[in-house]
Amino acid sequence: MHPAASSMALVRKTPCLLSSIRGERCAASLLEGGMIKVMSFRRFALHMAVWSGVFAFWLIVTRGHHPTLTIAASSTAVLVSSFALAVYANHLFLLPTFARQRFWLRYAVALSATIVLLDLMAVLLVQFIYDRLWGADPLRYGFWFNMASDGFGIVVHLVAAMLAVWVAGFIRRSASAQQSAL
C-alpha cells in the first residue's frame, strides 16, 4: 500500500484527525470507537495551569531535600510528569477500556502495572539526574524508599484527579438540571 493511501485510510477511520489538523474542534470521544478527542484550548490551558501549580507546589515543598535548585527542578519535573502520565493514562485509556466494560480486576492490574512502571522510570531517572549533576549522593534516601514515596505520590495524584473529574461532572450536572428547571 502506498504511504499516502495508508495515511488517507487513517484519516477516514478517525474523522477527528482531519478536524484537528485543520484546527477545528471534534465532538468524538475515546469511548466512541477509539476516535481521537481534541481538547479545546481553554481546557488545555486549564490542565497546563493545574499541572504547573502542582509542579510549583512540589518544588517549594521538596526544595530542601535536594542539593541544588537545578536538581530540585529536574527531579520535580520528572515526578510531576509521572503523576500526569498516570492520570492521563488512567482517564484516557484504562477507565474507558476496562472500567466501562466492568472488567474491574483487569483495570486494577493494569492500573497497578502502570503505577509501578511509571514509578520505576521516575526513580531511575531522578537517580540518573543526581549521578550526572551531583555525583554519588551519600544523603540519597535509597531506592526502595524512593519507590514507595513516589508511588504513593502517584496514587495520591490519581485519586485527586478522579475526585476533581467527579466534582466537575457533578457541578456540570447540577448546573444543567437547574437550567432545565427554569
N, C-alpha and C positions, 0 to 999 in steps of 0.2 A: 504494500500500500504506500502510495506517495505521502511524504510528510505533510503536505498541505491538506490532503484528503483526510489524514488522521486528525489534524487539528480542527478541521471543519466538523468531523464526526463528534469530537469532544464538545464543540460549541452547541451542536444540535442536542446532545444528551444533557447538557447543563445550560439551559437558556439564560440563567443569571450571569454566566461568564461573559457573554456578549454585552449584556447590560452594564456589567462592572467595567468592562474595557471602555465603553462609551461614557462612563462616569454617571450612569443612571442608577437609581435605587431599584432593588429587586425584592419582590414580596415572597419569594420562595424560601422555605426554611430547610434546615438539615433533616428535619423529620419527614419531609415530603420527598421521598425517593432519592435522597442524597444530593439534593440541589445545593448550590452554594448560596449562603446567606451573606448579603452585602450589608455591612454595618453603616448606618448613617454617620455623617461627620460629627454630629452632636453627640451621639452615643460613643463614638471613638474618642472624642475629646474628653468625655466624662471618664471613660476607662483609663485613659492616659493620666488624667488628673488624680484619680484614685490610686493608681499604682505608683505615681510619683510621690503622693503623700505617704504611702506605705514605705517607699524607699527612704524618704526623709526621716520618718519616724524611727526606722530601724538603724539608720546611720547615726542619728543622735543618741539613741539608746545604747548602741554597741560600740561607739567610738572609743571608749576607754579600754576595750578588750583587744584593740589592735595597735601595733607599734607606730604606724604612720597613717595619715589621712588617706593616702593612695591605696594602701592595703585595706583600710576600712571601707572605702567607697567601692573598691573592686569586689571585695567579699560580700558586701551588702547587695551589690548589683547581681551577683551570681545567685544569692539566696532569694532575693525578691523575684528574679527571673524563674527560679524553680517553683516558687509559690504560684506565680502567674501561669506557668505552663501546666501545673497540676490543676488549677482552677479551670482553665480553658479546655484542657483535655477531658476533664470530668463533665463540664457543662455542654461542650460541643460534640463529644464523641461517646463517652462512657454512659452517661444518662440516656441519651437518645437510643443508643444501641442495645443496652441491657435492661435498664430500669423500665423503659417504656413497654418492653415485652415481658416485664416482671421476671426476668432472669436474675434474681437477687443474689444468688451465690456467685454466678459468673461476674456480676457487677462488683461484688465485694472483692473477689480475687483479682479482677482487672484493676480496680482502684488501688488495692494494696500493692500490686506489682508496679503500677505507675508511681506510687509514692516512694517505694523502695528504690526504683531505678533513678528517679529524679533526685532523691536524697543522696544516693551514692555518687551520681555525677557531680552534684553540688559540692559535696565534701571533698572529693578528689580534686576538683577544680580549685577550690579555696586552698587546699594544701599545696597545689601547684603554684598558685599565686604567691603564697607565703615563701615557698622554696626559691622562686625566681626573684622576688623583690626583697626578701629579708634574709634568706638562708634558713638553716635549721633553727627552729624556734624552740628553746627549752621550755617556754611557758605554754606551748600548744597543749590544748586540753586533752587531746587523744582522739583517735579515730572513732571509737565506739561512743564516746561522749558526744562528739560532733554529729554522728549518725542519729543518735537519739534526740538531741536538741533540735537539729534541723528537720528531722522527720516530724517531730511534734509541731514545729513551726508550719510545716506544710499542711498538716491536719487542721491546725487552728485556722489557717487562712482558707482552706477548703470549706470548713464549717461556716466561717464568717461570710464567705461569698454565697453559699447556699442560703443562709439566712437573709442576706441582702436581696437576693433574687426573689425569695419568698415574700419579703416585706414589700418590695416594689410591685410584685404581682398583686398582693393584697390591696395595696393603695390604688393601683390601677383599676382593679375590680370594684372597689368601693366607690371610686370616682365615677366609673361607668354606671353603676347602679343608681347613684344619685342623679346623674344626667338623665337616665331613662325614667326616673320617678318624676322628674319635672315635666 
